[in-house]
Amino acid sequence: MIKPLADRVVIEPQEAMTQTASGLFIPDTAKEKPQQGVVVAAGPGKKDEPMEVKVGDVALYGKYAGTEITVEGKKYLIVKQSDILAIL
């Protein structure tokens, strides 16, 4: 598994919705990039800035935040704690 350093967080993005509330299916070309996911790993934090997120939290992050990586066929996103907008 990935072990993030300092104030970095590893997030597993949740899949974008494939159907609207009214029942219409959204094609792959029109789907937006997911902006929330589950925290799967968190670094120890910085000396002057402790970590506020923990493993298992559902985090809301910026649309273009972080770096996407693929490990064993699963997509993950590594972001700084400051890129996380809210915990749901």
N, C-alpha and C positions, 0 to 999 in steps of 0.2 A: 504494500500500500504506500501511498505518497505521504511523506511527512513534511508539512510546510514549515518554513522558518520564519522567525520574527512575528510580524503581524499579518501573515498571509493565512488565507482560509481556502480549503478545497471544497467546492460545491458541486453536487450532482444536479444539473439542471432538470427541471420537470418538463415533460413533453408539452408542446404547444397544443391548444385545443384543436380538434379536428372537426368539430361540429358546433354551430352557433346555438344559442338558447332556443331559437325557433325551429331548429332541426336541419338547417342547411349545412352541407358538408363543405369544408374549406379545402381547396386544392393545395398541394404542397408548395406551389409557387407563390401562393398568397399568404402563407403562414408567417407570422412574425416570430422573431427570435425570442425564446423564453427569457423572462426576467425574474424568475424565482426558482429556488431549488433548495435542496436539503444539504446542510453542512455535514460533510463526512469526515473532515479533519480540520484542526485548527492549530496554529503555531502557539508558542509560549507567550507571545506578546513582546513588547519592548519594555525597557526599564522604566520609562516615564509614562507608558501607556498600556495598561493591562488589557487582556482580551475580554470583550463583552459578549462575544458569541461563543457557543459551545456546540459540540457534536449533537446532531439531532434537530437543531433549530431550523426552521424554514425561513430562509433569507430572501429579501427582495433587493435586487442589485440593479445598477445602471445597465442600459441596453448594450453599450459597447465596452463595458468594464471587463478587466481581467484578460487572462490568456487561456485559450481552449487547448486541452490536451486529450489524448485518447490512450487509455491504459487497459489492456486486455479486452479490447472491443467496446469499452464503455467510455462515454465522453464526460469529461470533468472540466471545471473552470477554476482557475486559481486567481483569487482577487485579494487585494489588501482589505483589511478591516474597514478602512475609511471609504471604500467603494460600496460597502453594504449600506443601503438606504434605510432598511427597517427589518425587524424580526417579526414574522407573522405568528 
